[in-house]
């Protein structure tokens, strides 16, 4: 293992803009373009958005700053960062690396589906609005033993090609192109959706909150969505923060990144829900919204094939910006801890992740009889383990670590650049990270694992 005190050259972000684009790209992914609209659809529209925004400002900013501060202070990836601050807590960093590894394994499979749908959009496959036919197409794709693996491999190769270029030469360059392109394409598709007859009903549903619909279920849904949408608890922001210079204003960056993430989520909502309302589909359709309902919507829209193509390309861009951060977590770990060359680390980890992802893909088809966690197939077991257990536990324990082990005073010193920058929110942030965030994330963990229902049943 490497001596953590040994001085070594470390790649850094070339510009603040590059870091923000990369970090926002890590946060912006399928959770924004797919999950946010259908979660809003299922949980009262504007009521959900209102609660989401409040929680974003409290919990989202709190954890974002916490992770970036740990990374920049130590200049190490997740495992090394915790080890440097407290040897006994290195396992917490390992949990984040494991979460990133597991998430990318099945996330890449979904990225492959998106590539397949880009091809479908230009070949005229989406010429029907029959959701049963479109559902059959989707089921046929994901259960095929070979086709999804080809697209899964293509997605991983693109991700590998970006990460192998390093921080400033690979990830930053790609993010500077992908993120602005994502915003532009999203804006174009949103404008088209808003011109559809009946679209304003979808806008009202999303932006006009009915406060009577706010209940415990909506709050829990918004809390979970904020946490999972921002790539928190998996070591991404610690790793990205480790490549920052000591002069960077990380407080400001930690505010900008969640706001950019939310901007894309709202643009996605203003793209998808107005179109869904215009053509009379169910806004709370669920996971099938992206791959079944939306193709049906595009088939009814003038120039629908063109807008379907643009939409699925932007979904691919969003998926890639998240995937490169997930791969970088594992690559950075191998480079920092085992002194591997970046090229060796990137190829090796990408290959292993591809193989694990291949089992997840086959688990939806020929291996669907294999059940692992709680009777779930391989794909859902990987998702549940990472998203419902490792991420919330990682986030909650990170807050406990900062508040009670590393110490709020040290964290605030790092956030304020050793007192050089004004951090007026420091006392409030300290209260949130020490008391509010751990409790809130603990509730997310209990809810996402089903333990909350068991506890309720006892009283």
C-alpha positions as CSV (number, residue, x, y, z in Angstrom):
1,X,0.0,0.0,0.0
2,X,1.1,3.6,-0.6
3,X,2.4,5.8,2.1
4,X,-0.4,8.5,2.4
5,X,2.1,11.1,3.6
6,X,4.3,10.7,0.5
7,X,4.3,13.7,-1.8
8,X,3.3,13.0,-5.3
9,X,2.2,14.8,-8.4
10,X,-1.6,14.9,-8.8
11,X,-3.7,15.9,-11.7
12,X,-5.9,18.9,-11.1
13,X,-8.9,20.5,-12.8
14,X,-7.8,23.1,-15.4
15,X,-10.5,25.6,-14.5
16,X,-13.3,26.2,-12.0
17,X,-15.8,26.0,-14.9
18,X,-14.4,22.6,-15.8
19,X,-14.8,21.3,-12.2
20,X,-18.3,22.6,-11.9
21,X,-19.3,21.0,-15.3
22,X,-17.8,17.7,-14.3
23,X,-19.3,17.7,-10.8
24,X,-22.7,18.8,-12.1
25,X,-22.4,16.1,-14.8
26,X,-21.7,13.5,-12.1
27,X,-24.9,14.6,-10.3
28,X,-27.0,14.9,-13.5
29,X,-27.9,11.6,-14.9
30,X,-30.9,9.3,-15.5
31,X,-32.2,10.3,-12.1
32,X,-32.9,13.8,-13.5
33,X,-34.2,12.9,-17.0
34,X,-36.2,9.8,-16.1
35,X,-36.9,9.4,-12.3
36,X,-37.6,13.1,-11.4
37,X,-40.5,13.5,-13.9
38,X,-42.2,10.3,-12.9
39,X,-41.6,10.9,-9.2
40,X,-43.2,14.3,-9.6
41,X,-46.0,12.6,-11.5
42,X,-46.6,10.1,-8.7
43,X,-46.3,12.6,-5.8
44,X,-48.5,15.6,-6.6
45,X,-46.5,17.5,-9.2
46,X,-45.8,21.0,-7.8
47,X,-46.2,19.8,-4.2
48,X,-43.3,17.3,-4.8
49,X,-41.2,20.0,-6.6
50,X,-41.7,22.5,-3.7
51,X,-40.6,20.0,-1.0
52,X,-37.7,18.8,-3.2
53,X,-36.3,22.3,-3.5
54,X,-36.5,22.9,0.2
55,X,-34.7,19.6,1.0
56,X,-32.2,20.4,-1.8
57,X,-31.1,23.6,-0.1
58,X,-30.8,21.9,3.3
59,X,-29.6,18.4,2.8
60,X,-28.2,18.6,-0.8
61,X,-25.9,21.6,-0.2
62,X,-24.9,20.2,3.2
63,X,-23.6,16.9,1.9
64,X,-22.2,18.3,-1.3
65,X,-20.0,20.7,0.6
66,X,-19.0,18.0,3.1
67,X,-17.8,15.5,0.5
68,X,-15.9,18.2,-1.5
69,X,-14.2,19.4,1.7
70,X,-13.0,16.0,2.6
71,X,-11.6,15.4,-0.9
72,X,-9.8,18.7,-1.2
73,X,-8.4,18.6,2.3
74,X,-6.8,15.2,1.8
75,X,-6.1,15.3,-1.9
76,X,-6.9,11.6,-2.0
77,X,-9.7,9.4,-3.3
78,X,-12.4,8.1,-1.0
79,X,-10.6,5.3,0.9
80,X,-7.3,7.3,1.3
81,X,-9.2,10.4,2.3
82,X,-10.9,8.7,5.3
83,X,-7.7,6.8,6.1
84,X,-5.7,10.0,6.3
85,X,-8.2,11.6,8.6
86,X,-8.8,8.6,10.7
87,X,-7.3,5.1,10.1
88,X,-10.3,3.4,11.7
89,X,-12.7,4.9,9.2
90,X,-11.1,3.8,5.9
91,X,-13.8,1.2,5.5
92,X,-16.3,4.1,5.0
93,X,-14.4,5.2,1.9
94,X,-14.3,1.5,0.7
95,X,-18.1,1.4,1.1
96,X,-18.4,4.4,-1.3
97,X,-16.0,2.8,-3.8
98,X,-18.1,-0.4,-3.7
99,X,-21.3,1.6,-4.2
100,X,-19.9,3.4,-7.3
101,X,-18.6,0.0,-8.7
102,X,-22.0,-1.7,-8.3
103,X,-24.0,1.3,-9.6
104,X,-21.9,1.6,-12.8
105,X,-22.2,-2.1,-13.5
106,X,-26.0,-1.9,-14.0
107,X,-26.0,1.8,-15.0
108,X,-23.9,0.9,-18.0
109,X,-26.5,-1.7,-19.0
110,X,-29.2,1.1,-19.0
111,X,-26.8,3.3,-20.9
112,X,-26.6,0.6,-23.5
113,X,-30.4,0.6,-23.8
114,X,-30.3,4.3,-24.4
115,X,-27.8,3.8,-27.3
116,X,-30.2,1.2,-28.7
117,X,-33.1,3.7,-28.5
118,X,-31.1,6.3,-30.3
119,X,-30.7,3.8,-33.2
120,X,-34.4,2.9,-33.0
121,X,-35.4,6.6,-33.2
122,X,-33.7,7.0,-36.6
123,X,-34.9,3.7,-38.1
124,X,-38.6,4.5,-37.7
125,X,-39.4,1.9,-35.0
126,X,-41.3,4.5,-32.9
127,X,-44.1,4.9,-35.5
128,X,-46.8,3.6,-33.2
129,X,-48.4,5.1,-30.1
130,X,-49.5,1.6,-28.9
131,X,-47.9,1.3,-25.5
132,X,-48.4,-2.5,-25.5
133,X,-46.4,-2.8,-28.7
134,X,-43.7,-0.4,-27.4
135,X,-43.6,-2.3,-24.1
136,X,-43.1,-5.5,-26.1
137,X,-40.1,-3.9,-27.9
138,X,-38.5,-2.8,-24.7
139,X,-39.1,-6.2,-23.0
140,X,-37.7,-7.9,-26.1
141,X,-34.5,-5.8,-25.9
142,X,-33.7,-6.2,-22.2
143,X,-34.4,-10.0,-22.2
144,X,-32.3,-10.7,-25.3
145,X,-29.1,-12.5,-24.2
146,X,-26.8,-10.9,-26.7
147,X,-28.0,-7.5,-28.0
148,X,-28.0,-5.6,-24.7
149,X,-24.4,-6.8,-24.0
150,X,-23.2,-5.3,-27.2
151,X,-24.6,-1.9,-26.3
152,X,-23.4,-2.3,-22.7
153,X,-19.9,-2.8,-24.1
154,X,-20.2,0.2,-26.4
155,X,-21.3,2.4,-23.4
156,X,-18.4,1.2,-21.3
157,X,-15.9,1.7,-24.1
158,X,-17.0,5.3,-24.5
159,X,-16.8,5.8,-20.7
160,X,-13.3,4.2,-20.6
161,X,-12.1,6.4,-23.5
162,X,-12.9,9.6,-21.5
163,X,-11.6,8.5,-18.1
164,X,-8.3,7.2,-19.5
165,X,-7.4,10.7,-20.6
166,X,-7.2,11.8,-16.9
167,X,-8.9,14.7,-15.1
168,X,-8.0,17.8,-17.1
169,X,-7.3,15.9,-20.4
170,X,-10.2,13.6,-20.3
171,X,-13.1,14.1,-17.9
172,X,-12.9,17.9,-17.9
173,X,-12.7,18.2,-21.7
174,X,-15.6,15.9,-22.2
175,X,-17.7,17.6,-19.5
176,X,-17.2,21.0,-21.0
177,X,-18.7,19.7,-24.2
178,X,-21.3,17.3,-22.9
179,X,-22.9,19.5,-20.3
180,X,-23.5,22.7,-22.4
181,X,-24.8,20.4,-25.2
182,X,-27.1,18.7,-22.7
183,X,-28.6,22.0,-21.6
184,X,-29.1,23.2,-25.2
185,X,-30.7,20.0,-26.4
186,X,-32.9,19.8,-23.4
187,X,-34.1,23.4,-24.0
188,X,-34.9,22.6,-27.7
189,X,-37.0,19.6,-26.8
190,X,-38.7,21.5,-24.0
191,X,-39.7,24.3,-26.3
192,X,-41.2,21.8,-28.7
193,X,-43.1,20.1,-25.9
194,X,-44.5,23.4,-24.6
195,X,-46.0,24.2,-28.0
196,X,-48.2,21.1,-28.0
197,X,-51.9,21.7,-27.5
198,X,-52.8,20.9,-23.9
199,X,-49.2,21.2,-22.7
200,X,-50.0,24.0,-20.2
201,X,-51.9,21.5,-18.0
202,X,-48.6,19.7,-17.5
203,X,-46.8,22.9,-16.7
204,X,-49.4,23.8,-14.1
205,X,-49.2,20.3,-12.6
206,X,-45.5,20.6,-12.2
207,X,-45.1,24.2,-11.1
208,X,-48.3,25.1,-9.2
209,X,-48.1,23.4,-5.9
210,X,-51.2,22.1,-4.2
211,X,-50.0,22.2,-0.6
212,X,-52.8,19.9,0.6
213,X,-51.0,17.1,-1.3
214,X,-47.9,17.4,0.9
215,X,-47.7,14.5,3.3
216,X,-45.1,12.2,4.8
217,X,-45.0,10.1,1.6
218,X,-44.2,13.1,-0.6
219,X,-41.6,14.3,1.8
220,X,-39.9,10.9,1.9
221,X,-40.0,10.7,-1.9
222,X,-38.4,14.1,-2.3
223,X,-35.8,13.4,0.3
224,X,-34.8,10.2,-1.4
225,X,-34.7,11.8,-4.8
226,X,-32.5,14.7,-3.7
227,X,-30.0,12.3,-2.1
228,X,-29.8,9.8,-5.0
229,X,-29.8,12.5,-7.7
230,X,-26.8,14.3,-6.4
231,X,-24.3,11.4,-6.5
232,X,-23.8,11.6,-2.8
233,X,-22.5,8.8,-0.6
234,X,-20.5,7.0,-3.4
235,X,-17.2,8.8,-3.2
236,X,-17.7,10.8,-6.5
237,X,-17.6,14.2,-4.9
238,X,-14.7,13.3,-2.6
239,X,-12.8,12.0,-5.6
240,X,-13.6,15.1,-7.7
241,X,-12.9,17.4,-4.8
242,X,-9.4,15.8,-4.4
243,X,-8.4,17.3,-7.7
244,X,-9.2,20.9,-6.6
245,X,-6.7,23.6,-5.8
246,X,-6.6,25.0,-2.3
247,X,-7.8,28.4,-3.6
248,X,-11.1,27.2,-4.9
249,X,-14.3,28.6,-3.3
250,X,-15.9,25.2,-2.6
251,X,-18.8,26.8,-0.7
252,X,-19.9,28.5,-3.8
253,X,-19.3,25.5,-5.9
254,X,-21.4,23.3,-3.5
255,X,-24.3,25.7,-4.1
256,X,-24.0,25.9,-7.8
257,X,-23.8,22.1,-8.5
258,X,-27.1,21.2,-6.8
259,X,-28.8,24.2,-8.5
260,X,-27.6,23.0,-11.9
261,X,-28.7,19.5,-11.1
262,X,-32.2,20.8,-10.2
263,X,-32.3,23.0,-13.3
264,X,-31.9,20.0,-15.5
265,X,-34.5,18.0,-13.5
266,X,-37.0,20.9,-14.0
267,X,-36.2,21.2,-17.7
268,X,-36.8,17.4,-17.9
269,X,-40.1,17.8,-16.1
270,X,-41.1,20.7,-18.4
271,X,-40.2,18.5,-21.4
272,X,-41.8,15.3,-20.4
273,X,-44.9,16.1,-18.3
274,X,-46.4,18.7,-20.7
275,X,-46.0,16.2,-23.6
276,X,-47.5,13.4,-21.5
277,X,-50.5,15.6,-20.6
278,X,-51.0,16.8,-24.1
279,X,-51.5,13.2,-25.4
280,X,-53.4,11.9,-22.4
281,X,-50.8,9.6,-20.9
282,X,-50.3,8.8,-17.2
283,X,-47.7,11.2,-15.6
284,X,-47.0,8.7,-12.9
285,X,-46.2,5.9,-15.3
286,X,-43.1,4.9,-13.4
287,X,-39.9,3.2,-14.8
288,X,-41.6,2.6,-18.2
289,X,-41.9,6.4,-18.7
290,X,-38.6,6.7,-20.5
291,X,-38.6,3.6,-22.7
292,X,-42.3,3.1,-23.3
293,X,-44.5,6.1,-22.7
294,X,-42.1,8.7,-24.2
295,X,-41.7,6.9,-27.5
296,X,-45.5,6.8,-27.8
297,X,-45.6,10.5,-27.1
298,X,-42.9,11.2,-29.8
299,X,-44.9,9.0,-32.3
300,X,-47.8,11.4,-32.0
301,X,-45.7,14.5,-32.3
302,X,-45.0,16.3,-35.7
303,X,-41.3,15.6,-36.5
304,X,-41.4,13.1,-33.6
305,X,-38.6,10.9,-34.9
306,X,-36.3,14.0,-34.9
307,X,-37.2,15.0,-31.4
308,X,-37.0,11.4,-30.2
309,X,-33.4,11.2,-31.6
310,X,-32.4,14.5,-29.9
311,X,-34.0,13.4,-26.6
312,X,-32.3,10.1,-26.4
313,X,-28.9,11.6,-27.4
314,X,-29.2,14.0,-24.5
315,X,-30.2,11.1,-22.2
316,X,-27.0,9.4,-23.4
317,X,-24.9,12.5,-22.6
318,X,-26.4,12.7,-19.1
319,X,-25.7,9.0,-18.5
320,X,-22.1,9.4,-19.7
321,X,-21.3,12.3,-17.4
322,X,-22.5,10.3,-14.4
323,X,-20.7,7.1,-15.7
324,X,-17.3,8.8,-16.0
325,X,-17.5,10.0,-12.4
326,X,-18.4,6.5,-11.2
327,X,-15.5,4.9,-13.1
328,X,-13.1,7.6,-11.9
329,X,-14.0,6.6,-8.3
330,X,-12.7,3.1,-8.8
331,X,-9.8,4.2,-11.0
332,X,-8.6,6.8,-8.5
333,X,-8.7,4.2,-5.7
334,X,-6.4,1.9,-7.7
335,X,-4.1,4.7,-8.6
336,X,-3.9,6.2,-5.1
337,X,-3.8,3.0,-3.1
338,X,-1.9,0.6,-5.3
339,X,0.1,3.0,-7.4
340,X,-1.3,1.6,-10.6
341,X,-0.8,3.6,-13.8
342,X,-4.1,5.3,-14.9
343,X,-4.2,3.3,-18.2
344,X,-3.9,-0.1,-16.3
345,X,-6.4,0.9,-13.7
346,X,-9.0,2.2,-16.2
347,X,-8.8,-0.8,-18.5
348,X,-8.9,-3.3,-15.6
349,X,-11.8,-1.7,-13.7
350,X,-13.8,-1.1,-16.8
351,X,-13.4,-4.8,-17.8
352,X,-14.5,-6.0,-14.4
353,X,-17.4,-3.6,-14.2
354,X,-18.5,-4.8,-17.7
355,X,-18.5,-8.4,-16.6
356,X,-20.5,-7.7,-13.5
357,X,-22.9,-5.6,-15.6
358,X,-23.2,-8.5,-18.1
359,X,-24.6,-10.7,-15.3
360,X,-27.1,-8.0,-14.4
361,X,-28.2,-7.8,-18.1
362,X,-28.5,-11.6,-18.3
363,X,-30.4,-11.6,-15.0
364,X,-33.3,-9.8,-16.8
365,X,-33.5,-12.6,-19.4
366,X,-31.9,-16.1,-19.5
367,X,-30.8,-15.9,-15.8
368,X,-34.0,-14.4,-14.5
369,X,-34.5,-17.4,-12.4
370,X,-31.5,-16.5,-10.3
371,X,-32.6,-14.6,-7.2
372,X,-30.2,-12.9,-4.7
373,X,-31.2,-10.1,-2.4
374,X,-34.7,-10.5,-1.0
375,X,-35.9,-12.6,-4.0
376,X,-34.7,-9.9,-6.5
377,X,-33.0,-10.7,-9.8
378,X,-29.3,-9.9,-10.3
379,X,-30.0,-6.4,-11.8
380,X,-32.4,-5.4,-9.1
381,X,-30.2,-6.8,-6.4
382,X,-27.2,-4.7,-7.5
383,X,-29.5,-1.6,-7.6
384,X,-31.1,-2.3,-4.2
385,X,-27.7,-3.0,-2.5
386,X,-26.1,0.2,-3.8
387,X,-29.0,2.6,-3.9
388,X,-31.0,1.5,-0.8
389,X,-28.2,0.4,1.5
390,X,-24.7,1.6,0.7
391,X,-25.6,5.2,-0.5
392,X,-27.8,6.3,2.4
393,X,-25.5,4.5,5.0
394,X,-22.5,6.2,3.4
395,X,-24.0,9.6,3.5
396,X,-25.3,9.3,7.0
397,X,-22.0,8.0,8.4
398,X,-20.1,10.7,6.5
399,X,-22.1,13.3,8.4
400,X,-21.4,11.5,11.7
401,X,-17.7,11.3,10.8
402,X,-17.4,15.1,10.1
403,X,-19.5,16.1,13.1
404,X,-18.0,13.8,15.7
405,X,-14.6,12.4,14.4
406,X,-12.9,14.9,12.1
407,X,-14.7,17.8,13.8
408,X,-16.8,20.6,12.5
409,X,-14.0,23.1,13.2
410,X,-11.6,21.4,10.8
411,X,-14.3,21.0,8.2
412,X,-15.3,24.7,8.4
413,X,-11.6,25.7,8.1
414,X,-11.3,23.7,4.9
415,X,-14.6,25.1,3.5
416,X,-13.5,28.7,4.2
417,X,-9.9,28.1,2.8
418,X,-8.5,28.4,6.3
419,X,-10.5,31.5,7.1
420,X,-9.5,33.4,3.9
421,X,-13.1,33.3,2.6
422,X,-16.2,34.4,4.3
423,X,-18.5,31.5,5.3
424,X,-21.4,33.2,7.0
425,X,-23.5,30.0,6.9
426,X,-20.9,28.0,8.8
427,X,-22.8,27.7,12.1
428,X,-26.0,26.7,10.3
429,X,-24.2,24.3,8.0
430,X,-22.5,22.8,11.0
431,X,-25.8,22.2,12.7
432,X,-27.2,20.6,9.5
433,X,-24.3,18.3,9.0
434,X,-24.1,17.2,12.6
435,X,-27.8,16.8,13.5
436,X,-30.3,17.4,10.7
437,X,-28.7,15.5,7.8
438,X,-27.9,12.3,9.6
439,X,-31.4,12.0,10.9
440,X,-33.0,12.8,7.5
441,X,-30.7,10.3,5.7
442,X,-31.4,7.7,8.4
443,X,-35.1,8.1,7.6
444,X,-34.4,7.6,3.9
445,X,-32.4,4.4,4.7
446,X,-35.2,3.0,6.9
447,X,-37.8,3.9,4.3
448,X,-35.9,2.5,1.3
449,X,-35.1,-0.8,3.0
450,X,-38.6,-1.2,4.3
451,X,-37.5,-1.0,7.9
452,X,-39.6,2.1,8.5
453,X,-42.8,0.1,7.8
454,X,-41.7,-2.5,10.3
455,X,-41.0,0.1,12.9
456,X,-44.4,1.7,12.3
457,X,-46.1,-1.6,12.7
458,X,-44.6,-2.0,16.2
459,X,-46.3,1.2,17.4
